Amino acid sequence: MQFFKLNVFSTFITPFFIITLSRLIAQLPERGGWLSAGAFGIVFTAFSILFFIDRTPTTGYRAASELIRAEERPGDLVYVPQQSMFWGIARYMGTDRHGWQLRVAPQLTDQWKRMYDRAGRRVVAFFDLEPQTQILMSKIGLPLLVGNQSLATAAAAHRVWLITYPRRDLPAGFPPATIGRLVSGPVKRIGFLQIRLYQPAE
């Protein structure tokens, strides 16, 4: 997420803005200071109310996880190629909370491989930086798969639940029309997420 998006940037800037505003109000005459403080309080309250009324829907991790758990079958696999979305889904799918995000991660790109080569194998091993797997098992035995390069692994499943968030970190061609022999069904939209169930053609 870009730093200058409102919900991120405002979080950092608000305390400094309030401190500066307070110092300016304190320098006003007593009557003017109280009137200014009251006016700004009303304005900030109004903005807060409007924000909560018009705020965008949640990403939809919980609802997406509940949908899959209600309809999953033996042999299913949940494929979340984007790593940031993967850990959001993993939380609500009932996975081990102690899973390391560096151990369960997409395959290293060539750029990351070059960086690790420069750092040296000893440093990479000491900090456990290299991914060990792309699959995290849920507590109900449903595997979760991460990584844009993991299509071949997904194709071995009986059915695949593909969860994506439409933005630029998805590679070209995603979401695909098929995953191996599996064909995509209609897309379901929950919050910001798009869910597709891939299964054998009937």
C-alpha positions in Angstrom: 0.0 0.0 0.0 1.3 3.4 -0.9 2.4 5.6 2.0 0.4 8.6 0.8 -2.9 6.8 0.7 -5.3 8.7 3.1 -5.8 5.9 5.6 -2.0 5.4 6.0 -0.6 8.9 5.6 -3.2 10.4 7.9 -2.4 8.0 10.7 1.2 9.3 10.8 0.5 12.9 10.2 -2.5 13.4 12.6 -0.6 13.6 15.9 1.8 16.2 14.5 -1.0 18.2 13.0 -3.0 18.3 16.3 0.1 19.4 18.2 0.9 22.2 15.8 -2.8 23.3 15.8 -2.9 23.3 19.6 0.2 25.5 19.8 -1.4 28.0 17.3 -4.7 28.1 19.2 -2.9 28.6 22.5 -1.3 31.8 21.1 -4.7 33.3 20.4 -6.6 35.5 22.9 -8.5 33.5 25.5 -12.0 34.0 23.9 -10.7 33.4 20.3 -8.8 30.3 21.5 -11.9 28.7 23.0 -14.0 29.5 19.9 -11.3 28.1 17.5 -10.9 24.9 19.6 -14.7 24.4 19.6 -15.0 25.0 15.8 -12.1 22.6 15.0 -13.6 20.0 17.3 -17.0 20.2 15.5 -15.2 20.0 12.1 -13.1 16.9 13.1 -16.1 15.2 14.6 -18.1 15.7 11.3 -15.2 14.4 9.2 -15.0 11.3 11.5 -18.7 10.6 11.2 -18.6 11.0 7.4 -15.6 8.6 7.2 -17.3 5.8 9.1 -20.5 6.3 7.1 -18.8 6.3 3.6 -15.8 4.1 4.3 -15.1 1.3 1.8 -16.0 -2.3 2.6 -13.4 -4.5 4.3 -11.2 -6.7 2.2 -13.3 -9.7 3.0 -10.9 -12.3 4.5 -13.3 -13.6 7.1 -16.3 -14.0 4.7 -14.1 -15.6 2.0 -12.7 -18.1 4.4 -16.2 -19.0 5.7 -17.5 -19.5 2.2 -14.6 -21.9 1.3 -14.9 -23.8 4.6 -18.6 -24.3 4.0 -18.2 -25.6 0.5 -14.8 -27.3 0.5 -14.3 -31.0 -0.4 -11.5 -33.5 0.1 -8.7 -32.8 -2.3 -9.4 -29.1 -2.5 -6.7 -26.5 -2.4 -6.8 -22.7 -1.7 -4.5 -20.8 -4.0 -3.7 -17.2 -3.0 -0.9 -16.0 -5.3 -0.4 -12.6 -3.7 1.6 -12.9 -0.5 -0.1 -10.0 1.3 -3.5 -11.5 0.6 -2.3 -15.0 1.5 -1.6 -14.2 5.1 -4.9 -12.5 5.6 -6.7 -15.6 4.3 -4.4 -17.9 6.4 -5.4 -16.1 9.6 -9.1 -16.9 9.1 -8.7 -20.4 7.7 -7.4 -21.6 11.0 -3.7 -22.1 10.3 -0.8 -22.3 12.7 -0.3 -18.7 13.9 3.4 -19.4 14.5 4.1 -20.0 10.8 6.9 -17.8 9.6 6.2 -15.5 6.7 9.7 -16.1 5.4 9.5 -19.9 5.5 6.1 -20.0 3.7 6.6 -17.7 0.8 6.6 -17.5 -3.0 9.6 -18.8 -4.8 12.5 -16.4 -5.0 12.7 -14.2 -8.1 16.0 -13.7 -9.9 16.4 -10.3 -8.3 16.1 -11.8 -4.8 18.4 -14.6 -5.6 21.1 -12.1 -6.7 20.6 -10.1 -3.4 20.9 -13.3 -1.3 24.0 -14.3 -3.2 25.6 -11.0 -2.4 24.6 -11.3 1.3 26.2 -14.8 1.4 24.7 -18.2 2.3 25.8 -17.9 5.9 23.7 -14.7 6.5 20.7 -16.1 4.6 20.8 -19.3 6.7 21.3 -17.5 10.0 18.3 -15.3 9.5 16.2 -18.1 7.8 15.5 -15.8 4.8 15.0 -18.4 2.1 11.5 -19.9 1.6 11.2 -23.5 2.5 7.7 -24.2 1.1 4.8 -22.5 -0.7 2.2 -24.5 1.1 0.7 -23.9 4.6 -1.7 -26.5 6.0 -4.9 -25.3 7.7 -6.0 -27.1 10.9 -8.8 -28.8 9.0 -6.3 -30.2 6.5 -7.0 -27.8 3.7 -3.7 -26.7 2.0 -3.1 -23.0 1.2 -0.8 -22.2 -1.7 1.1 -18.9 -2.3 3.1 -17.5 -5.2 2.5 -16.3 -8.7 4.8 -19.2 -10.0 2.8 -21.9 -8.2 0.3 -22.8 -11.0 1.9 -26.2 -11.7 1.5 -27.1 -8.0 -2.1 -25.9 -8.0 -2.9 -28.0 -11.1 -2.4 -31.2 -9.2 -5.3 -30.5 -6.9 -8.8 -32.0 -7.4 -10.3 -28.5 -7.1 -8.7 -25.1 -6.7 -10.1 -22.0 -4.9 -8.3 -19.1 -6.5 -8.4 -15.9 -4.4 -7.1 -12.7 -6.0 -7.0 -9.0 -5.3 -7.1 -7.1 -8.7 -4.0 -4.9 -8.7 -0.6 -4.7 -10.4 1.2 -7.4 -8.4 -0.8 -10.0 -10.3 1.2 -11.4 -13.3 -0.1 -11.1 -16.8 -2.7 -13.7 -17.6 -4.1 -13.8 -14.0 -6.6 -15.0 -13.2 -6.3 -17.8 -15.9 -9.2 -19.4 -17.6 -7.9 -22.8 -16.6 -5.5 -24.4 -14.2 -4.3 -27.6 -15.7 -7.4 -29.6 -16.5 -9.5 -27.5 -14.2 -11.9 -24.9 -15.5 -12.9 -21.6 -13.8 -16.4 -21.1 -12.6 -18.2 -17.7 -12.1 -16.3 -15.1 -10.1 -17.6 -14.3 -6.6 -16.8 -10.9 -5.2 -16.5 -10.4 -1.5 -15.1 -7.1 -0.4 -12.1 -6.4 -2.5 -11.4 -10.1 -3.1 -12.3 -12.1 -6.2 -12.9 -15.9 -5.7 -13.0 -18.4 -8.5 -13.6 -22.2 -8.1 -11.7 -24.3 -10.6 -12.9 -27.8 -11.1 -13.1 -30.5 -13.8 -15.3 -29.7 -16.7 -18.6 -31.6 -16.6 
